[in-house]
Amino acid sequence: MIYICVATNNDARTIGLLLWKLRKVFHHFPREYHVLAGDDASTDETRDVLENYQGAVPMSIEHLETGGYARTLEHLVQIAVERSDRPKRDLAITLPADYRTSPGIIPALVRSFESGADVIVGETNRGEPAFGRRLVRSMAGLLLKPGLHVPGVRDLTSGVNGFRLVTLRNCLANGEGRLLMTEGTCADAELVARAAAGARQVAAVEAREYGTRREAPYDENVLGLAMNLFRAGRQLHIPRPKVEVTRA
């Protein structure tokens, strides 16, 4: 089973397109999948769009109340772990709800998983339209040191990643309280780092980024993103992976 984890917050303009594209991807790349959509107190029509697509794609909708991106993301991966009866053979994929990255990356993520990877990182071309944000994201690996460092991974901030569920289960079991201590873009990088620390194989695949981004509370301005990455690198103490990153 492949669990597609999507944290949403006021994504009515893009979530329908994302779900339509997911259905199309799995039509041409047949695998058993289920969408786990976490709606974090949206105030637009996101909930209606999600409910309209329940008959078109296999999906469960979780309604949360202003938990924030990291808490919503953690909640979804925990649900995937709890539902799986084959955690060594099941996969969780995280996707941004704003459709900035094409779900067409899914076959590449799945193939790397089927080849033995426990963590698969989607590395984007950073198609950010704003130079400042593009620059900060390109420096994310440096800003996140020394506390969060995955040697060999070029992009920790895409939010498009795959995780063998037994690896996530081990992360949740080893944690005390919350798994993710950071928020927003940092939470995506933190989840990768925590899972990679105990992974037997880490892989990276190329993802296409459209350079579109929603205007929602999950967004961070350029300075805020840089400061959050810098603080995370000094507050977190995540062991580095013991394996090298392989590339498709």
C-alpha positions, 0 to 999 in steps of 0.5 A: 500500500502507498499512503499519500499524505497531504497536509492542507490549509486553504488550498481550495484552488490547488487541491482538486488539481492535485487529486486529479493528477494523482488519479491520473498518475496511478491510472498509468502506474497501477499500485494500491494507494490511499490518500490521507488528507489532513485539513488544518482548519481551512476557512475556504472551500478546501473541505468541500473540494476534498469531499467532492473527490472522495468518490474519485480517489481512495481517500480519508479526510482528517479534520484538525483544528489549527494544529499547524503544518508540522502537527498535521504532517506528523498526524498523517504519517502516524495514521499511515503507520497505524493502518499498515499491517505490512510496514516493511512493504508499505510506503508513505509519500508526502506531497505539498497541497499547493501543487508546486511539485508535479505528482508525476514524481511518484513512479520514481519514488516508488521504484526507488522504494521497490529497489530497497530505499527506506527514505527517498528524497525528491530534489527539485529544480527550485523553480521558485519565482522569487529570487530571495526565496530561491536563494534561501532554499539553495542555502538550506543545507548550510543553514540547517547545520550542524544539528540537521545534516543529511550528507549528499542530499541537495534539497531537503525543502521540497516536501516531496519525499517517500518513507518506508513505514517501518522506518517512520514507525521506528522514528515514532517509537524512539521519540518522546512526545512530538516527533517534529519540533520545527514548523513549515519548511523546516518540518519537511527537512526534519522529517527526512533527517529523522527518518534517514538517521535510521535508514539502511538506504537513502535515495534521491530522485529529481522532481519537477517544480512549477514555481507556483506557491499558494498564499496561506498561513503555512507560507513563510517570508524569505527572512522568516524562512532563513531564520527558521532554518538557522534556528533549527540547525542549532536547536536540533541534534539529529544523528547523521545517516550512516549510509550514503545517498544513492541517485536514480 
